Amino acid sequence: MKILANDGISQSGIDTLEKSGFEVITTTVAQEQLENYINKNDISVLLVRSATQVRKNLIDACPNIKIIGRGGVGMDNIDVEYAREKGIKVINTPAASSHSVAELVFGHLYGLSRFLHNANRDMPLEGDSNFKALKKAYAKGTELKGKTLGVLGFGRIGQATAKVAIGAGMKVVAFDPYLEKANLKLEFFDGQSLDFEIETISKEAVLKQSDFISLHVPYQNEYVIDEKEFSTMKDGVILVNAARGGVINEVALVKAIESGKVARAALDVFEKEPQPEIQLLMNSALSLTPHIGAATNEAQDRIGVELASQIINILK
């Protein structure tokens, strides 16, 4: 039985599948050639990440597909319900990348709080000629410890982010329309652990209290953060979106930065991927990464093995 991992899969995932007798193909097939490739090569399982689109027309055109797998959490690039109506199993790996995303969020938060995103640009250009001025320019950093992190969306990734925040000495407030409270277990290197219970509060209350805000919500038809939400936030707030492009109104974000409502922000995802707006790319108040939240070796190993295990359980 053949598996096409069109957006790639870790070697550990390949090894697990091959040991169970599956043939794994890691050729990246262009979207317009996918239908022909799947049918010509009798592909039974299609694995994707965020790049490949699996829509109704592809599902209808490939009757031999038994499983569609998404390496990651969000499945907005797959017509999930339609596939399931057709009897196709649709699987994903919601827990495998949670900590990787949380660490990226804090990479941005630490960088933004100390202007690292700017200093790393300026030092190679002016470090030898303008050192004292740069030191003065970036001498007003802020610590995360003792500050309040607001988490919008308190599922697996939001909770993983909260754990890192607690470890950093931050207070955590959270909003989630589907969750009243969450129990978090912080595990340490020596086997000790601490339990924390966090009760969710209203979105407005989170926005009003937070010094830093991190989004962990699925794609929605309306913006989660728009002009109204920006007006509710503290002046000088720092914001991170490593969730989905389109959950923040990027035009309103730029205005909020210009007004001083938002001091700085980080974006790992964009409304117009893979061609973000130039006004975002050139904005010195933004720390930017190219949608790499789950892109760690450890997360990709977990994703590959988890996908492989689900496929084996379904087909064997």
Protein Blocks (a to p, Z undefined) as FASTA:
>chain_A
ZZddfkopafklmmmmmmnopacdfbdcdfklmmmmmmmnopabdcddflpccdfklmmm
mmmbmbdcdedjblclbcfklmmmnopacdddfklmmmmmmmmmmmmmmmmmnommmmmm
mmmmmmmmmmmmmmmmmmmcccfehpacddehjafklmmmmmmmmmnopacddddfkbfb
dcdddddfkopacddddddddfklmmmmpmbdcddddddfbdfbdfklmmmpcehiacdd
fkbghiacfklmmmmmmnomambdcdfbdfklcbdcfklmmmmkbccdehillmcfklmm
mmmmmmmmmmmmmmZZ
